[in-house]
Amino acid sequence: MQSIIEHWDDVVLTSHKKKKNAPIIFALTGIEGYKGRADQRQELFSRITKENYQEMRERIKKLPSDDTIEGSTNFGRFIEYFSTDDNEWIQRINEALEE
């Protein structure tokens, strides 16, 4: 959820609990009582746009990647890989899977 919520604002979630994060999700998206139901996830994902995706990328870069730090994520590294024309990283993964 940390990576998803970054589409709308610089927020460091302090919990993985949906009940605790529901007010934050409501404030940023208008989705009331978020519990992660399929219809709520669909509504949440439908609000991701090209514009807020670009904003999320910039916000994610600023987050720590150390998993001992609250609000950290290693997703920024993957975003950079996904955004490049260089596919060497995909080839390395494929080679490792074939071993």
C-alpha positions as CSV (number, residue, x, y, z in Angstrom):
1,M,0.0,0.0,0.0
2,Q,2.9,2.3,0.6
3,S,3.8,2.4,-3.1
4,I,0.2,2.8,-4.2
5,I,-0.5,5.7,-1.8
6,E,2.5,7.5,-3.1
7,H,0.5,8.2,-6.3
8,W,-1.4,11.0,-4.4
9,D,0.9,12.3,-1.6
10,D,4.1,12.0,0.4
11,V,2.7,9.7,3.1
12,V,4.7,7.3,5.3
13,L,2.3,4.6,6.4
14,T,3.1,3.4,9.9
15,S,1.1,0.2,9.7
16,H,0.1,-2.5,7.2
17,K,-3.3,-2.7,8.8
18,K,-6.1,-1.7,6.4
19,K,-8.2,-0.4,9.3
20,K,-5.5,2.0,10.4
21,N,-4.8,3.2,6.8
22,A,-8.4,3.5,5.8
23,P,-8.7,7.2,6.9
24,I,-5.6,8.1,4.9
25,I,-6.9,6.3,1.8
26,F,-10.2,8.1,2.2
27,A,-8.5,11.5,2.6
28,L,-6.5,11.0,-0.6
29,T,-8.9,9.1,-2.8
30,G,-12.4,9.4,-1.3
31,I,-12.7,5.6,-1.0
32,E,-14.6,5.2,2.3
33,G,-13.9,2.4,4.7
34,Y,-11.1,0.8,2.7
35,K,-10.8,-2.9,3.5
36,G,-9.0,-4.1,0.4
37,R,-12.1,-5.7,-1.1
38,A,-12.0,-6.4,-4.9
39,D,-14.4,-3.5,-5.7
40,Q,-12.3,-1.1,-3.5
41,R,-9.1,-2.2,-5.1
42,Q,-10.6,-1.7,-8.6
43,E,-11.8,1.8,-7.6
44,L,-8.4,2.6,-6.1
45,F,-6.5,1.4,-9.2
46,S,-8.8,3.2,-11.6
47,R,-7.7,6.5,-10.0
48,I,-4.1,5.9,-11.0
49,T,-3.3,8.2,-14.0
50,K,-0.3,8.8,-16.1
51,E,0.2,12.1,-14.3
52,N,0.1,10.7,-10.8
53,Y,2.2,7.7,-11.8
54,Q,5.0,10.1,-12.7
55,E,4.5,11.9,-9.4
56,M,4.6,8.5,-7.6
57,R,7.9,7.6,-9.3
58,E,9.5,10.8,-8.0
59,R,8.1,10.2,-4.5
60,I,9.3,6.6,-4.4
61,K,12.8,7.6,-5.2
62,K,12.9,9.7,-2.0
63,L,11.9,6.8,0.3
64,P,14.5,4.8,2.1
65,S,15.1,1.3,0.9
66,D,16.3,-0.1,4.2
67,D,13.6,-2.5,5.4
68,T,14.3,-1.7,9.0
69,I,13.0,1.8,8.5
70,E,9.3,2.4,8.7
71,G,7.8,3.4,5.3
72,S,10.8,2.0,3.3
73,T,10.4,0.3,0.0
74,N,12.7,-1.3,-2.6
75,F,10.0,-0.6,-5.3
76,G,12.0,2.5,-6.5
77,R,14.7,0.2,-7.8
78,F,12.2,-1.8,-9.8
79,I,10.5,1.4,-11.1
80,E,13.9,2.4,-12.5
81,Y,14.4,-1.0,-14.2
82,F,10.9,-0.9,-15.7
83,S,11.5,2.6,-17.0
84,T,14.7,1.8,-19.0
85,D,15.2,0.6,-22.5
86,D,18.1,-1.6,-21.2
87,N,16.8,-5.1,-20.8
88,E,20.0,-6.6,-19.3
89,W,18.3,-6.9,-15.9
90,I,15.5,-9.1,-17.4
91,Q,18.1,-11.3,-19.1
92,R,20.0,-11.7,-15.8
93,I,16.8,-12.8,-14.0
94,N,15.9,-15.2,-16.8
95,E,19.4,-16.7,-16.7
96,A,19.2,-17.2,-12.9
97,L,15.8,-18.9,-13.3
98,E,17.2,-21.3,-15.9
99,E,20.0,-22.4,-13.6
